[in-house]
Amino acid sequence: SCVRRGAAIDLVLDRGRENRSQFVFARARGRDVIFWQSARTTRQARPNVAVPTRRASGQVLEILVDSHERYGWRFTAQQATTRRQALPAGDYAVERDGRIVAAVERKSLADLVSTMTSGKLRYLLAALADVPRAALVVEDRYSAIFKVTFTRPAVVAEGLAEAQVRFPHVPIVFAETRPLAQEWTYRFLGAALAHDRDHDAADTLAALLPTAGPVPPAPSTAAEIRAWAVANGYAIAPKGRIPHDIAAAFDAAHSTGG
């Protein structure tokens, strides 16, 4: 198979071993380059992305905060600015060229359980699923759902599992604490914005590549040449190297369509 994911093209070959590799569009020393790497590669390229240090994917984010969000995160510990506006999905988002590229819904444990038991969780996840990159982050640990007293913990666990199966592209992340949930959201939104930029940069580079010509036919095997020689009255041994004159005759016959 051949699947494009952002600035990388993943290849899966039809063979038993070492069947996975990828082409990566990247920049090196100010130039556009294409790397090929396999599973054995130890040094991995970061396609079109600066290595993150304190900033999320090497950038200062402008995070959109839903205007209906109450007591929300302020991201004062991260290198980010915030701007309030109505969001179609999620409580926090990033945009590029006027379109939302990623969104995150924030939930406390009590709010998550209430949303799920009221039947609203599937609608919330459906709205998030319409965003290219989205997640739901919980300000608590997963083990806390088994300590809730206002509903049966098994019902909560089962409902969350069913919701995740129904919407596999919207991860439900238990981040343990409110500050860690904020940090995870900051990193997720930064990575999503960088991924969107990578994708566009790879599209630009791909458009500059020359159009591939027709794939040349695979060279004939010795068995095919030997079968042709026998069918056309040539004396040839059943094993060993193909004589030069027979190989030349085979090539001449097939180059003229014979």
Protein Blocks (a to p, Z undefined) as FASTA:
>chain_A
ZZdehjaccdddddfbhpbccdddddeehiacdddddfklmbdcdehiacdfkbgghiac
dddddfkbghiaehlmbccdddddddfedjbdcdeehiafbdcddddfklmmmmmmnopm
mmmmmmmmmpmbacdddfbdfklmmmcfkbcfklmmmmmmmmmmmmmmlccddehiamlm
mmmmmmmmmmmmmmmmmmmmmmmmmmmpccddddddddddfklmmmmmmmnopacdfbdc
ddfklmmmmmmmmmnoZZ
